[in-house]
Amino acid sequence: MNDRNISDADFMRLALELAKQAQEAGEVPVGAVVVKDGAIIGRGYNRPITTADPTAHAEVMAMRDAARYLGNYRLADCTLYVTLEPCAMCVGAIFHARIARLVYGAADPKTGACGSVIDLPAESRLNHHMRVTGNVLAEEGGDRLKQFFAERRKVAANGGDTGH
């Protein structure tokens, strides 16, 4: 996909498709894409359970993919689209990658680090700043997460294994 007329919602829909892959793998359904000059250069979805890696959040996986594509850990002039507001770990990684713009879907009232719990991008003392746009297709991403956790609770209530 390489069309500069593609909207934030269009890229978020692609991230939502990746979130579906995470869910199918038994992971929390979060997906992310990294875009540069209108083209997707990195894709990722949550994989901490399947990879036994606590850092394998969707954002990190997408940035790793983009960095490999560019041959550079700096992702300047890139936009990261993610279906859920990033946590503090992911915002830190986004800062280190020098992402220019972050677009997220649903707010995360428990671990969100872009305004829900804390607002790291607004912290003027940090050495990197990016533009942040939230609530893009928030309902779609939020509904998928609610459905996932409702199913997890149902399985746990029936004595099943939730993967944790």
C-alpha positions in Angstrom: 0.0 0.0 0.0 1.6 3.2 -1.1 -1.0 6.0 -1.5 -0.5 9.3 0.3 -4.3 9.7 0.3 -4.9 6.9 2.7 -6.4 8.1 5.9 -5.5 7.4 9.5 -8.7 5.2 9.7 -7.5 3.1 6.7 -4.1 2.4 8.4 -5.9 1.7 11.7 -8.1 -0.9 9.9 -4.9 -2.7 8.9 -3.6 -2.6 12.5 -7.0 -4.0 13.5 -6.5 -6.9 11.1 -3.2 -7.6 12.9 -5.0 -7.4 16.2 -7.2 -10.2 15.0 -4.1 -12.3 14.2 -3.0 -11.8 17.8 -6.3 -12.9 19.1 -6.3 -16.0 17.0 -2.9 -16.8 18.5 -4.3 -16.5 22.0 -2.7 -13.1 22.6 -4.3 -9.8 23.7 -5.6 -8.4 20.4 -3.4 -5.4 19.7 -2.0 -4.7 16.3 0.4 -2.0 14.9 1.8 -0.8 11.6 4.6 1.7 10.9 4.1 3.9 7.9 6.7 6.0 6.0 5.9 8.1 3.0 2.4 6.5 2.7 3.8 2.9 2.7 3.7 0.3 5.4 7.2 -0.6 6.4 6.5 -2.5 9.6 3.8 -4.8 11.0 3.3 -6.3 14.4 0.9 -7.7 16.8 1.1 -8.7 20.4 3.2 -11.8 21.0 4.5 -11.9 24.6 2.8 -15.2 25.4 3.8 -17.1 22.2 7.4 -15.8 22.3 7.9 -15.8 26.1 9.0 -12.2 25.7 7.5 -9.5 27.9 8.6 -6.8 25.4 6.9 -8.4 22.4 4.1 -5.8 22.4 2.5 -4.9 19.0 4.3 -1.5 18.8 7.7 -3.1 19.5 7.2 -5.8 17.0 6.1 -3.3 14.3 9.1 -1.1 15.1 11.5 -4.0 14.9 10.1 -5.0 11.5 10.4 -1.4 10.3 13.9 -1.0 11.6 14.9 -4.2 9.8 13.3 -2.9 6.6 15.1 0.5 6.8 18.4 -1.0 8.2 18.2 1.7 10.9 16.9 1.7 14.5 15.8 5.3 14.0 12.4 5.6 12.4 12.4 9.3 11.8 9.5 10.6 9.6 7.4 7.6 10.4 4.0 7.2 11.9 3.1 4.4 14.2 -0.6 3.2 14.2 -1.6 1.0 17.1 -5.0 -0.2 18.1 -4.6 0.5 21.9 -3.0 3.4 23.7 0.7 2.4 24.3 2.0 1.6 27.8 5.1 3.3 29.3 7.5 0.7 27.9 6.2 1.2 24.4 6.2 5.0 24.6 9.8 4.7 25.7 10.7 2.6 22.7 8.7 4.9 20.4 10.8 7.8 21.7 14.1 5.9 21.2 13.0 5.1 17.6 12.3 8.8 17.0 8.8 8.1 15.6 7.4 11.4 14.4 3.7 10.7 14.9 1.7 8.2 17.0 -1.9 7.3 16.2 -3.8 5.0 18.5 -7.2 3.6 18.8 -8.8 2.8 22.1 -7.6 4.5 25.3 -6.2 2.2 28.0 -7.4 3.3 31.5 -5.1 0.8 33.2 -1.7 1.2 31.6 -2.1 4.0 28.9 0.9 6.3 28.8 -0.5 8.9 26.4 -3.0 10.5 28.7 -5.0 7.8 30.4 -2.7 7.0 33.3 0.2 9.2 32.6 1.1 11.4 29.5 4.7 10.8 28.6 4.5 12.4 25.1 3.4 15.7 26.9 6.4 15.6 29.2 8.5 18.6 28.1 11.6 17.4 30.0 12.0 14.4 27.7 14.4 14.7 24.7 12.0 13.6 22.0 8.5 14.8 21.1 6.0 13.5 18.6 2.5 14.4 17.5 -0.2 12.1 19.0 -3.7 11.4 17.7 -5.9 9.2 19.8 -9.3 7.6 19.5 -9.0 6.6 15.8 -11.5 3.7 15.4 -11.4 3.4 19.2 -14.7 1.6 19.3 -13.6 -1.2 17.0 -10.4 -1.8 18.9 -12.1 -1.4 22.3 -14.9 -3.9 21.4 -12.4 -6.5 20.3 -10.5 -6.1 23.6 -13.7 -6.3 25.7 -14.8 -9.4 23.8 -11.4 -11.0 24.3 -11.3 -10.4 28.0 -14.9 -11.4 28.5 -14.1 -14.7 26.8 -11.0 -15.1 29.0 -13.0 -14.5 32.2 -15.6 -17.1 31.0 -13.0 -19.7 30.4 -11.3 -19.0 33.7 -14.7 -19.2 35.6 -15.2 -22.6 34.1 -11.7 -23.7 35.3 -10.0 -23.4 32.0 -6.5 -22.2 31.2 -6.3 -18.6 30.0 -2.6 -18.9 29.0 -1.2 -17.0 31.9 
